[in-house]
Amino acid sequence: MTNPTPTVTLLTRAGCGMCSIALAQLETICGDFGLPVQTVDVDEAAATDPALRAEYGDRLPVVLLDGREHSYFDVDEPRLRADLSRFAGRERK
């Protein structure tokens, strides 16, 4: 049985400096696992999913792992690496 590939999504908005920093961090971390980083602009998404901006819009950037909130404001690198390692079926220290 193979492990499902996790999805890492960054919720962001235009002009968010902290979001740019978080994206750079996520690209490095996810690159180590061969994973892409998806980005969603909550303001653009509000046209079809206003609940997304209502829930997360005041805490950006927000990192979602498989659609569930993983961290916000700052990327929790040790925790994300540990969680991605579990998905990959290997331990990293």
trRosetta pair geometry for C-beta under 8 A, 3 or more apart (Angstrom, degrees):
i j d omega theta_ij theta_ji phi_ij phi_ji
3 87 5.7 143 159 177 133 59
3 88 6.7 -179 76 -116 155 17
3 89 5.4 -161 -32 -36 142 108
4 87 7.4 -71 77 -157 65 101
5 35 7.1 165 -176 -110 101 102
5 87 7.6 80 -145 162 29 125
6 35 6.8 -20 74 -119 84 151
6 65 6.1 -13 -179 -169 124 88
6 66 5.5 -79 -147 -53 82 98
6 83 7.7 120 -122 135 169 96
6 84 6.3 -128 48 -116 147 73
6 87 4.5 -53 -28 -131 120 168
7 35 7.9 -179 -120 -169 33 121
7 38 6.4 0 -177 7 102 128
7 64 7.8 -5 109 109 90 95
7 65 7.5 150 80 -161 54 41
7 66 5.6 111 45 -91 82 48
7 67 7.2 43 73 -33 118 72
8 26 6.2 -178 143 -166 132 117
8 30 5.3 -138 47 -92 151 131
8 35 6.0 87 11 133 116 133
8 36 7.8 -171 53 97 93 46
8 37 5.4 -50 97 -117 107 69
8 38 6.9 157 88 24 51 78
8 63 6.8 -20 -166 -166 90 96
8 64 7.3 154 -158 81 41 58
8 65 6.0 -11 -104 -105 69 67
8 80 7.7 63 -120 -160 129 120
8 84 7.8 -14 -61 -86 126 118
9 37 7.5 141 -108 -173 26 64
9 38 4.4 -30 -107 77 78 104
9 39 7.1 154 -162 -95 67 22
9 40 6.0 16 -179 -2 115 109
9 63 7.4 145 79 -160 50 48
9 64 4.2 -11 62 59 101 108
9 67 7.4 43 19 -83 135 43
10 19 6.9 127 158 -159 119 87
10 22 5.9 155 -141 120 129 114
10 23 5.6 -179 90 -90 173 77
10 26 5.8 -150 -59 9 126 166
10 37 6.0 22 -9 172 111 111
10 38 7.2 176 21 89 67 51
10 39 4.9 -23 67 -109 96 75
10 40 7.4 173 85 26 48 67
10 61 5.8 -15 -169 -170 97 119
10 62 7.4 147 -159 76 49 47
10 63 6.0 -23 -102 -102 68 65
10 64 7.7 -161 -73 21 22 78
11 39 7.9 151 -93 -160 18 60
11 40 5.4 -27 -109 71 64 96
11 42 5.4 46 -175 -53 102 107
11 52 7.3 -159 -130 174 129 105
11 56 5.1 -1 129 135 161 150
11 60 6.1 -115 112 -113 90 92
11 61 6.4 155 75 -160 63 61
11 62 4.1 -1 47 56 118 98
11 63 7.8 -140 17 -65 80 21
11 64 6.7 72 -26 -18 101 107
12 16 5.6 -158 -166 53 82 139
12 19 3.9 108 -134 -160 103 140
12 22 7.7 -170 -89 68 107 122
12 23 7.1 6 -76 -57 148 115
12 39 5.6 -19 19 -164 126 106
12 40 7.1 142 28 73 74 44
12 41 5.8 -47 84 -99 79 59
12 42 7.2 176 68 -6 27 85
12 60 6.1 115 -125 -163 35 124
12 61 5.6 -4 -93 -113 76 96
13 16 5.0 95 62 -29 74 123
13 19 6.8 177 37 -36 53 161
13 41 5.6 97 -112 -156 48 81
13 42 5.6 -53 -68 42 99 89
13 43 5.0 78 -131 -9 108 110
13 57 7.5 56 -47 -140 139 78
13 60 5.9 3 6 -174 100 178
14 41 6.5 26 -34 -140 77 131
14 43 7.0 -68 13 43 93 138
16 19 3.5 57 102 3 117 120
16 20 6.9 167 97 -17 67 77
16 60 5.6 -62 -138 125 155 127
16 61 6.5 135 139 -60 138 86
17 20 5.7 -49 -155 28 38 112
17 21 6.8 35 150 -14 66 103
18 21 5.6 -52 -153 37 38 113
18 22 6.2 40 149 -20 68 106
18 60 7.1 139 80 123 112 74
18 61 5.6 -151 117 -4 93 98
18 73 6.7 -43 169 -157 148 54
19 22 5.6 -53 -146 38 33 112
19 23 6.3 37 154 -24 65 103
19 60 5.9 -15 -72 159 110 108
19 61 4.2 139 -104 -71 69 113
20 23 5.7 -50 -147 32 30 112
20 24 6.7 31 154 -18 62 103
21 24 5.9 -56 -154 34 31 110
21 25 6.6 29 150 -16 65 106
22 25 5.6 -56 -150 38 34 112
22 26 6.1 31 154 -18 68 108
22 61 4.1 -137 29 74 161 159
22 63 6.9 -145 -178 -60 125 101
22 74 7.4 -165 -94 -142 102 29
22 75 5.2 145 -140 -42 82 105
23 26 5.7 -56 -144 39 31 110
23 27 6.3 35 156 -24 65 104
23 37 6.7 152 -149 121 73 150
23 39 6.7 3 -110 -88 119 127
23 61 7.6 -144 -39 -125 74 158
24 27 5.8 -51 -147 31 29 112
24 28 6.8 27 154 -15 61 104
25 28 6.0 -60 -158 36 32 109
25 29 6.3 23 153 -13 69 110
25 75 4.5 -172 107 33 141 153
25 77 6.7 -102 178 -80 119 108
26 29 5.7 -56 -139 42 34 108
26 30 5.5 22 166 -9 71 114
26 37 4.6 101 128 -112 118 145
26 63 6.8 177 -90 -114 127 117
26 75 6.1 -158 -61 -109 81 146
27 30 6.3 -55 -130 47 22 102
27 31 5.8 34 160 -30 59 112
27 37 5.6 -91 -80 4 63 138
28 31 5.7 -56 -146 32 22 116
28 32 7.0 28 154 -24 58 100
29 32 6.0 -55 -166 24 31 112
29 33 7.4 4 147 2 62 106
29 75 7.3 -164 -8 163 149 141
29 77 6.1 -151 -88 -135 134 86
29 80 5.8 33 166 110 153 128
29 81 6.3 -115 -152 -74 109 84
29 84 7.4 152 157 3 100 157
30 33 5.8 -68 -157 47 42 101
30 35 4.1 -93 -170 79 96 96
30 36 6.7 5 143 137 136 5
30 37 5.1 161 30 -58 159 90
30 84 7.6 -157 -108 -112 60 155
31 34 7.3 41 -166 -76 34 27
31 35 7.6 -107 -63 51 23 60
32 81 7.8 -5 81 -121 141 99
33 84 4.9 -88 -76 165 161 133
33 88 6.2 -130 -144 -61 107 136
35 84 7.2 -120 1 -141 147 128
40 44 7.9 -142 -179 66 63 102
40 45 5.5 25 176 -46 104 142
40 52 7.3 -76 137 173 134 148
41 44 4.0 56 87 17 113 111
41 45 6.3 164 83 -13 57 88
42 45 5.5 -57 -138 44 32 112
42 46 6.4 55 154 -46 62 94
42 52 5.4 -152 -137 126 88 100
42 53 4.3 133 160 -94 104 76
42 56 5.9 -146 -101 83 148 104
42 57 5.2 -166 125 -90 147 81
42 60 6.9 -134 8 -77 134 128
43 46 5.6 -34 -155 3 31 120
43 53 6.4 85 -85 -104 42 133
43 57 7.7 94 -66 -122 71 113
44 47 6.8 -36 175 3 44 108
45 48 6.5 -74 -170 53 56 86
45 49 5.0 -30 159 54 96 106
45 52 5.1 -33 115 72 129 148
45 53 6.8 166 78 -43 92 94
46 49 6.7 -85 -109 75 26 56
46 50 4.9 53 -161 -106 77 60
46 52 6.8 -134 -83 63 60 95
46 53 4.3 -5 -85 -10 110 141
47 50 8.0 109 -32 -63 6 78
49 52 4.4 45 124 -7 111 116
49 53 7.7 133 106 -6 74 81
50 53 6.0 -56 -160 40 49 105
50 54 6.0 50 146 -22 75 110
51 54 5.3 -57 -142 41 36 116
51 55 5.9 33 160 -20 70 108
52 55 6.1 -60 -148 37 24 105
52 56 6.2 -30 173 28 61 111
52 57 7.9 97 122 -47 60 89
53 56 6.9 -81 -128 59 23 75
53 57 4.2 41 -174 -59 68 125
54 57 6.6 9 -68 6 12 117
56 59 5.7 -88 -161 53 59 98
56 60 6.6 83 149 -68 90 77
56 62 4.8 -81 -158 0 125 157
56 69 7.8 -177 -98 -96 113 115
56 72 7.5 -153 -148 -112 92 131
57 60 6.7 -19 -155 -30 32 109
59 62 5.8 63 103 -69 99 108
59 72 4.4 5 152 173 113 146
59 73 6.6 -76 -176 -46 77 82
60 72 7.4 -81 -103 -159 16 98
61 72 6.9 -171 97 -150 46 60
61 73 7.0 131 51 -100 64 13
61 75 7.9 -17 95 -56 125 81
62 69 6.2 -54 -175 -128 113 93
62 71 7.5 -180 -152 94 51 44
62 72 4.4 -15 -106 -105 75 95
63 69 7.6 96 79 -160 54 54
63 70 4.5 -60 105 64 98 108
63 71 4.8 17 42 53 115 82
63 72 7.1 -156 18 -75 70 46
63 75 5.9 86 -44 -115 146 77
63 76 7.7 -144 49 23 142 80
63 80 7.0 -48 144 -91 154 131
64 67 5.6 4 169 -128 125 14
64 68 6.2 139 -158 60 81 25
64 69 6.1 -48 -103 -90 72 37
64 70 6.2 145 -131 -1 17 95
65 68 6.0 -35 67 63 70 83
65 70 4.2 76 -7 -63 105 131
65 80 7.2 -173 -72 -127 131 84
65 83 6.0 2 -164 129 166 147
69 72 6.8 -22 -164 -42 112 104
70 76 6.9 -140 144 41 89 111
70 79 7.3 171 177 115 97 117
70 80 6.4 74 157 -93 139 92
70 83 7.2 -130 -137 40 125 166
71 74 6.5 -69 158 86 125 57
71 75 6.0 118 84 -136 142 33
71 76 4.1 177 -82 -2 147 101
71 79 7.1 131 -56 71 123 131
71 80 7.2 -74 -1 -54 128 108
75 80 6.5 -33 177 -10 93 147
76 79 4.1 1 129 36 117 119
76 80 5.8 137 85 -23 71 91
77 80 5.8 -59 -138 40 27 108
77 81 6.1 26 165 -18 66 108
78 81 6.0 -57 -146 38 27 109
78 82 6.3 27 156 -18 63 109
79 82 5.7 -56 -149 37 30 112
79 83 6.3 27 155 -17 66 107
80 83 5.8 -56 -145 39 31 108
80 84 6.1 27 158 -15 66 108
81 84 5.9 -56 -143 41 29 108
81 85 6.2 35 155 -25 63 107
81 92 5.9 -91 162 83 106 131
82 85 5.6 -53 -148 33 29 115
82 86 6.7 32 152 -21 62 101
82 92 7.4 -138 -94 61 47 90
83 86 5.7 -49 -153 30 34 113
83 87 6.8 35 149 -17 63 102
84 87 5.5 -50 -152 34 39 114
84 88 6.3 32 151 -15 68 108
85 88 5.6 -60 -146 43 32 108
85 90 5.7 -93 -164 84 83 66
85 91 5.8 69 161 -129 132 28
85 92 4.5 -141 -95 12 137 96
86 89 7.6 39 179 -72 31 30
